[in-house]
Amino acid sequence: RIATDIAALAHDVGHFGRNNAFCSNVSHELALIYNDRSILENMHAATCFQLMKVRGCNILADSSRENRRQFREHVVGLILATDMTSHFEFLGKIRVRAAHEEFNPQEHAEDRRLVTHCCLKAADLGHAALPWEMHEGWAHRLLTEFYEQ
């Protein structure tokens, strides 16, 4: 689905090198706007849809209201799923569901949603599984971000 691709592309759009805890602790404007809940993820989702409103960028312009609603719900859900504060809760959900004998992402929409969220989360964190030569640059960026906070 194109919505999954858009969510993957936009899940960190506008990121400015600070994390949610930092934004909350310094009462950053975004923390106030998003009430200290998934601050950056909410900003990424909002920015994605603001960008799509730009003339020539609205891939949903000719879609029905229902298709736009479903698209937005899917994209926002995926982007919000990248918030690490809900990571272990998500892992618990996927473990419980995957252990269920009726787990079938091809037939059950909820299973498909969980697997899609899992894929985006894995891609978001996947640099840690790369060979050191490829991961090193990302590790240094993260260290710099954490140090500056």
N, C-alpha and C positions, 0 to 999 in steps of 0.2 A: 504494500500500500504506500502511496505517496505521502500520506500523513506520517508514517513511521520515518520515512526519509527526511521529511521536513523537521520533525522533532529531533532526529539525530544531528542534523545540520545546525539547528538553532539551540540546542540544549545548553550551550555556554555563550550565546551571542551577547555581546556587551559586557562580558566579564572583565572586571577591573582589578583583579589580583588581590581581592580580599574575600574572606569567607563570611558565612552567615553570623557566626558568633562575634566576629569583629564588628560587623555592621550593627548588630544588636547592642554590643557593649559601648559603642561610641554614639549611639542614637543617630545613626546615619539616616538620611532622608528616606532611603528605601525601607529601612526597618520600620519607620513610622508609617509609610504607605502600606506595607504588607503585614503590619502588626506582629513583627518578629517571627513570622511563620514562613518557612521556605523562602526567605527574602530574595536570594539571588535567582532561585528557580522560577519564582513568580515574575521577577523582572525579565528573565530570559524569555519566558512564554509571552509576556506582554510585548516585549520588543519584537519578537517574531511576528506577531499579528499586526503591530504597527508598521513594520516593514512591508508586510503583504498588502497594506492599504495604499502604498505608493503606486501611482499610476504605472501600469505596465507590469506590476509585480503581483497583482492579485490573481493567483491561479484559481481562486474560487469564484471569480466574478460571474461566471455563467452557471454556477451550481445552484441547486435548490436550497431553500432555507434549511431543510432537514440534513442535507449532505454537508452544508457548512457547519451546522451544529455538531454533527458526528465527527467531522474533521477536527474541529476545535477541541472537542472533548478528548479525542484521542491524543492530539499533540500536547495539550496542556497536561493530561494525565501522565504521559511519558516523560515530559520535562520535569514535572514535580517528583516523579519517581527517582530522579537522580539525586535528590536531597539525601545526604548521608545520614541525617538524623533518623530517617525511617528505614535505613538499610537492614538492620537486624530483624525488625518487624516484618519486612518484606521477605527476608530469607526464611523466616518461620512460616509465613503463608505459603511460599512456594514449596517448602519441604512437606508440609502437611498435604497440600493439594497433589503434589507429584507422587506421594505415597498412596494416594487414593486409587483404588483399582479402576475407577471410571475416568481417570485422568486421560484426556485425549484432546490436544490442541487443535486437531483437524476437525473435530466435531463440536467442541464446546467453546463458545466465545470467551468465557471467563478464563479458561485454560490458555487460550491463544493470547489473551491480554497479558497474563502473567509471564508467559514465555517471551513475548515481545518486550515487556519491561525488563526482564532478565537480560535479554540480548543488549539492550541499550545500556544498562548498568555495567555489564561486562565490557562493552566497548569503551565506556567512560573511564573505567579503571584499568583497562587492558594493558596500558603501557607498562605496568608493573610486571607483566608476564613476558615482556620482550627480552631479548638478549641485552646484556648490560650496555653494549655500545649504542643501542637504539633507545634504551630507557634512560640513560644517563642525562641527556638533555632535559627530559621531563622531570627527573628527580631534582636537578639543580633549579629548575623553575619553581617547583613546589617549595624547596628549601628557602629560596629567595622570598617567595610570597609569605611563608610562615614567619621568617625572620623579620620582614618589614611590618608585620602586624604586631 
